């Protein structure tokens, strides 16, 4: 047991780190309610006017729509491909299985800029016009990984004899999947999907290289900050993106049993 | 129809199974009668669990034939076989209640809800878990889970019930209770049990017949009394009970420890008894009995067991003392004509 002095010191240290991490985010929330459009401290007063201004901004609206579409589509594709990949890797034994498993995870570990440039080169080489579809492809590359990881981890934790037990009691493979496998992996699938959506929703780098004329919310934010205009609206949008990202991550963490949700490497 | 009673519940013919180059099950022939409590006993790696998995259908034999109640099931998948298994790790579905676990087999077979509920209730009563049907498996103790696993299998009234070391995870006391209870349940329901264990005592306690297995082959099949009193091979003599094997006048034979008398100093042996002198090397107190490990003057080691009824407070004092061991030839069992003479 550490002595009291060490304990107090560690607590203070932990608090300081939390403050360091979260004060900037908290400030952005606060600035979203700032009456002045100049970001200075202390803020002169609180207002909700930027929220309605943002909501009525057509550019923000279309960016939100693109973000939602890209996120939902990429998540849907990742769900199918990621789950199938997890089942295949879990069920079968073949030479090079570990390598294949690593290749599945690689897109998330790879710097976004590499994925982005590679995809961009590929699309222009094949004369594919950058569009919503190419954004979806870009996002799917790393969304697959979180679904794959979550489902595979659950499958590995599942008692192998459960499937045999179901077969032993008369269930054919369809019934085994419906009654045993699916209910046991469902929370992992949902958690994977939520994380995938959260990742997609705040992605910048891959999107930069795969988007044509469209912009997603993060791309819009990036553009506004570069031009230094509409900063109060940026704060509103950033707050919104943070919430949309944090909530699914928190829910996913609960679904996977309180432990850290399976995002192997931080991104964006 | 009179024939039906004679069809064995389970029949194996020359069943073989290799994993890689290893013959895990190496040509097994077996007949198990209806309603029999049949045990496969052997050390780990003897192929007993693989044999059980072959019967259940989780593995396909490389060659040979498996019949259940006269029907060839060799290439039939597990979900179409009239067998049910009690798994070593119980394999209860964690997302279902105890009652749903037990009723799963009936549900799959399309048994009507009312009948199903009633049979699940009966099964719960049978394993003395009435009232716990609504619980989840993780809310039960190890012993209770074991009972649920048993009820889940028995409720389907299979042709043959397969049990894979079902008591292995329980502590000694609970295990001994369950041994008796399992045997009772088996008598009650009249289902054929094929039971796998590495515990020779468990095998002797519960079974109608025992098959002793080693390296994928059956060494001996017989009643518990037969395999204990008349072991067919040295392996069986060694595995079932304590090995007391001697070579005298070119004959190898077994003397079971409880049949050896330790003579007190000066005490004469009965007429016709063989007497051999030795020295007590170790005294092991085991509650009900005390074991004496004796080095015979002729070189071998024998174990003699004495009931602790005649209060051996200080049995330890025998350690290092000379002693004479005596037994009658009725109590020895000849293994062979000394073909394995190492000296």
Interface residues (C-beta under 8 A of the other chain):
Chain A: X159 X161 X162 X164 X165 X166 X167 X168 X169 X170 X171 X172 X175 X179 X180 X183 X184
Chain B: X56 X57 X58 X77 X78 X79 X80 X83 X84 X85 X87 X88 X89 X91 X92 X93 X94 X95 X104 X105 X108 X109 X152 X153 X156
